[in-house]
């Protein structure tokens, strides 16, 4: 590897690190919705260069977690109840489509992957490690859809998942937010998917999202 390739590799790594760090801070609300994101402040916060920060913000703009304004400035994406409801509606439509495709193409390998993802999520829920649970929770939901032969559809579903998670963190700070035990809902979705009942699995998944939406709408109305 020559000097130029080494330099490019380091720059790519720095951009990736900045992207992941900023993404997490925006999703969890550490960087609040609508807050102006100043390159110099973020550079110091992340202990990295201005270029990786700028490139990371551009990537996050594509993820709809950052908005560009005044041609050169950035801010954390704004939030509203209307935006959350649109995200929820799209998730119901697109994940219904992807889940039905997954079940229609079901294999024993996919079923095993799904059961394992569910087991890891259940185990993570007892560890009191929010970050680990969030990873396992997303892995389970994406495993439900992963057998669909639609890469673009799966990508959109993953992006909508992240946008929805951001609202869950925002709602957690509201005075009307109540925690729920969703284990039974996850079990119902899993059982229907494994036995190949697409209608029941889709109904359970959409109900899971709509109930969550009802829980979040109250706190989000305070935004």
C-alpha positions in Angstrom: 0.0 0.0 0.0 1.5 3.4 -1.0 1.4 6.6 1.0 -1.7 7.9 -1.0 -3.7 4.8 -0.3 -2.8 5.0 3.4 -4.0 8.6 3.5 -7.2 7.8 1.7 -7.8 4.9 4.1 -7.3 7.1 7.2 -9.6 9.7 5.8 -12.3 7.2 5.0 -12.0 5.7 8.5 -12.2 9.2 10.1 -15.3 10.0 8.0 -17.0 6.8 9.0 -16.2 7.3 12.7 -17.6 10.9 12.6 -20.7 9.7 10.7 -21.4 6.9 13.3 -20.8 9.2 16.2 -23.0 12.1 14.9 -25.7 9.7 13.8 -26.0 8.2 17.3 -26.1 11.7 18.9 -28.9 12.8 16.5 -30.9 9.6 16.9 -30.7 9.8 20.8 -31.4 13.5 20.9 -28.0 14.5 22.3 -27.9 16.8 19.3 -31.5 18.1 19.5 -33.8 18.4 16.5 -33.3 21.7 14.7 -30.0 22.5 16.4 -27.4 24.2 14.2 -24.4 21.9 13.6 -21.2 24.0 13.5 -18.3 22.2 11.9 -15.7 23.6 14.4 -17.7 22.7 17.5 -18.3 19.1 16.1 -14.7 18.8 15.2 -13.6 19.6 18.8 -16.4 17.3 20.2 -15.3 14.4 18.1 -11.6 15.1 18.2 -11.2 14.9 14.4 -10.7 17.0 11.4 -13.1 19.4 9.7 -13.2 17.5 6.5 -14.5 14.2 8.0 -17.1 16.1 9.9 -18.3 17.9 6.8 -18.4 14.7 4.8 -20.3 12.9 7.6 -22.9 15.7 7.7 -23.4 15.3 4.0 -24.0 11.6 4.4 -26.4 12.2 7.2 -28.3 14.6 4.9 -28.9 11.7 2.6 -30.2 9.8 5.6 -32.6 12.6 6.4 -31.1 13.1 9.8 -29.4 16.4 8.9 -30.7 19.3 6.9 -28.6 21.7 4.9 -29.5 25.3 5.0 -28.1 28.6 3.7 -26.2 26.5 1.1 -23.3 25.8 3.5 -24.8 25.3 6.9 -26.2 22.2 8.6 -28.7 21.5 11.4 -30.1 18.4 13.0 -33.3 17.5 11.1 -36.4 19.2 12.5 -39.1 17.1 14.2 -42.9 17.3 14.3 -45.9 15.1 15.0 -46.9 15.3 11.3 -43.5 14.0 10.3 -43.7 11.1 12.8 -47.1 10.2 11.5 -45.8 10.1 7.9 -42.9 7.9 8.9 -45.3 5.5 10.8 -47.6 5.4 7.8 -44.8 4.6 5.4 -43.4 1.9 7.7 -46.7 0.1 7.8 -47.1 0.1 4.0 -43.5 -0.8 3.1 -42.8 -3.3 5.8 -46.1 -5.0 5.1 -44.8 -5.5 1.5 -41.4 -6.6 2.6 -42.6 -9.0 5.3 -45.0 -10.7 2.9 -42.2 -11.2 0.4 -40.0 -12.6 3.1 -42.6 -15.1 4.2 -43.4 -16.1 0.6 -39.7 -17.0 0.0 -39.3 -18.6 3.5 -36.4 -21.0 4.0 -35.2 -22.9 7.0 -32.1 -20.7 7.1 -34.2 -17.5 7.2 -36.4 -19.0 10.0 -33.3 -19.9 12.0 -31.9 -16.4 11.5 -35.2 -14.9 12.6 -35.5 -17.1 15.7 -31.8 -16.3 16.6 -32.4 -12.5 16.2 -35.4 -12.7 18.4 -33.5 -14.7 21.1 -30.7 -12.1 21.1 -33.2 -9.3 21.4 -34.8 -11.0 24.4 -31.5 -11.6 26.0 -30.4 -8.0 25.4 -33.6 -6.7 27.0 -32.5 -8.1 30.4 -29.0 -6.7 30.3 -30.0 -3.0 31.1 -27.7 -1.9 28.2 -29.8 0.3 26.0 -27.3 0.5 23.2 -27.0 -3.2 22.9 -30.8 -3.7 23.0 -31.3 -1.1 20.3 -28.9 -2.9 18.0 -30.6 -6.3 18.7 -34.1 -4.7 18.3 -33.3 -3.3 14.9 -31.7 -6.6 13.9 -34.9 -8.5 14.7 -37.1 -6.2 12.8 -34.8 -6.1 9.8 -34.5 -10.0 10.0 -38.2 -10.2 9.5 -37.8 -8.4 6.1 -34.4 -9.7 5.1 -35.7 -12.6 3.0 -37.5 -10.2 0.6 -35.9 -10.0 -2.8 -36.0 -6.2 -2.8 -32.7 -4.5 -1.8 -34.0 -1.0 -2.3 -37.2 -1.7 -0.4 -35.1 -3.1 2.5 -32.9 0.0 2.5 -35.9 2.3 2.8 -37.3 0.2 5.6 -34.0 0.5 7.5 -33.9 4.2 7.0 -37.5 4.6 8.2 -36.6 2.5 11.3 -33.9 4.9 12.2 -36.1 7.9 11.7 -38.7 6.3 13.9 -36.2 5.5 16.7 -35.3 9.1 16.8 -38.9 10.0 17.6 -39.0 7.3 20.4 -36.1 9.1 22.1 -37.8 12.5 21.6 -41.0 11.1 23.1 -39.2 9.6 26.1 -38.6 13.1 27.4 -42.3 14.0 27.2 -44.6 14.2 30.3 -47.1 11.7 28.8 -44.6 9.0 27.7 -45.2 5.6 29.3 -42.9 2.6 28.9 -44.5 -0.6 27.5 -43.6 -4.2 27.6 -43.6 -5.2 23.9 -42.3 -8.7 24.4 -45.7 -10.3 23.7 -46.1 -8.3 20.5 -42.7 -9.4 19.3 -43.5 -13.1 20.1 -46.8 -12.8 18.1 -45.0 -11.4 15.1 -42.3 -14.1 15.3 -44.7 -17.0 15.7 -46.9 -16.0 12.7 -43.8 -15.4 10.5 -42.3 -18.8 11.3 -45.5 -20.7 10.7 -45.8 -18.9 7.3 -49.0 -17.0 8.0 -48.4 -13.8 6.2 -51.7 -12.2 7.0 -51.3 -12.8 10.7 -47.7 -11.7 10.8 -48.5 -8.5 8.9 -51.5 -7.7 11.1 -49.4 -8.2 14.2 -46.5 -6.1 12.9 -48.7 -3.2 11.8 -50.6 -3.4 15.1 -47.3 -3.3 16.9 -46.4 -0.1 15.1 -49.8 1.5 15.5 -49.9 0.9 19.3 -46.4 2.3 19.5 -47.6 5.3 17.5 -50.5 5.9 20.0 -48.0 5.9 22.9 -45.7 8.3 21.1 -48.3 10.7 19.7 -49.1 12.3 23.1 -45.6 13.2 24.0 -44.8 14.3 20.4 -47.7 16.7 20.4 -45.7 18.7 22.9 -42.9 19.4 20.3 
